[in-house]
Amino acid sequence: MPPTAYLAPPRPVSLHVILDASTSKSATPSLDLQWEPFQRHVEAFLNAIDAYTLAAKTEIAARATDHVAAVRDLKAETEEMERRIQHEREREGDMLATLDFERHTLADLTSSLSHLQSNLAKTKEQSASLESELQALRKEVRTEQTEKERQGRVLNEMRDRDGWELNELEEAMGWKVEGIKEDVLLMRFTLIDPTDPNKEFCILVDVSKQDYSVPNCDPPFPTLPELVRQLNSDRDLFAFIKRVRKAFRALIPNPPNPSTKFDDLSGPGLGLRTPALGSRTLSASTPARPSTVTDGSALEGLTLGK
């Protein structure tokens, strides 16, 4: 409210006029201050001041509340912004670390690639060299294989021929020998009984020890122990075979006269003598067979071996 709304308009005041007026009316001078209008004006002024103060306080309080809220929001926004900034800084640090790691990784991969390329070049050179050697080896293998096949065919032909000759010799001799187990020889004699030339007379010879033994003989004959003792004494297996054959012939009634050198106990000189146990080459794992035969009557050259 403007000040002129509750104050009286100014008017000139003269102290003499006031004193004269008050003297004429009473003996005691008085001054009319017009207190009541003034009081009303003062009260109105005070009320206006109070209303203004209240409005100002209210406005200040509202502004303070708004300011506090704004400050709080600004603080929250600042904290959020700082948090985001910190998060972005952390992300930046992670990105820089990742970038540095990838840079080192790239350098390592580049170095590894160079090393692998160098190794690849060396490997290609080695592969070319090995391929050349492989071709040469294949050629040699083919040559060796061709030679082995040729030798195989020759050996097969020789085996067939030797097998046929062996069968012919066994039939002509009437004697076969085979190994039935380790260091045990089975000898089969035929062409002994004129009435049954295919009848077999068998004797089993064990050569596994220093002294030979005969575990079985079919048919048995009484002079067998003496023949075994003589074999262990002179180590002449060829003579032992001839003696056994003669003993089997003695079992036949009216045996025919000796017809071959095999039946002649004199033999060709010392005959086939077996070495001592340590150097003996007889083996029961492979059937024994003649190694050198010229004809059916040349039995002096008969040898037993593997």
Residue pairs with C-beta under 8 A, 6 or more apart in sequence:
1 44
1 48
6 40
6 41
6 44
6 45
7 41
8 34
8 37
8 41
18 29
18 31
19 29
22 28
22 29
22 30
22 31
23 29
165 293
166 289
166 290
168 296
169 290
169 293
169 296
170 176
172 296
173 191
173 262
173 296
173 299
174 189
174 190
174 191
174 192
174 197
175 187
175 188
175 189
175 190
175 241
175 245
175 262
176 187
176 188
176 190
177 185
177 186
177 187
177 188
177 287
177 288
177 289
177 304
178 185
178 186
178 188
178 287
178 288
179 185
179 186
179 283
179 284
179 285
179 286
179 287
179 288
180 186
180 204
180 284
181 284
182 208
182 283
182 284
182 285
183 206
183 207
183 208
183 282
183 283
183 284
184 204
184 205
184 206
184 207
184 208
184 215
184 284
185 204
185 205
185 207
185 282
185 284
185 288
186 202
186 203
186 204
186 205
187 202
187 203
187 204
187 205
187 241
187 244
188 200
188 201
188 202
189 200
189 201
189 202
189 203
189 244
189 245
189 248
190 197
190 198
190 199
190 200
190 201
191 197
192 199
192 201
192 245
192 248
192 249
192 252
193 199
193 252
194 252
194 255
194 256
201 218
201 219
201 248
201 251
202 216
202 217
202 218
203 214
203 216
203 217
203 218
203 244
204 214
204 215
204 216
204 217
205 212
205 213
205 214
206 212
206 213
206 214
206 215
207 274
207 280
207 282
207 284
209 277
210 276
210 277
211 232
212 228
212 231
212 232
213 228
214 224
214 228
217 224
219 248
219 251
221 247
221 248
221 250
221 251
223 247
224 244
224 247
227 240
227 243
227 244
227 247
230 240
230 243
231 237
231 239
231 240
234 273
235 273
235 274
235 275
235 276
236 270
236 271
236 272
236 273
236 274
237 272
237 273
237 274
237 304
238 267
238 271
238 272
238 273
238 302
239 265
239 267
239 271
239 272
242 262
242 263
242 264
242 265
242 267
243 265
245 262
245 263
246 263
246 265
249 255
249 263
258 264
260 297
260 299
261 267
261 268
261 297
261 299
261 300
262 299
267 300
268 300
269 300
271 300
272 302
272 303
272 304
274 280
274 282
275 281
281 305
281 306
282 288
282 304
282 305
283 306
285 306
286 306
288 304
288 305
290 301
290 302
290 303
291 303
291 305
292 301
292 303
293 301
293 302
294 301
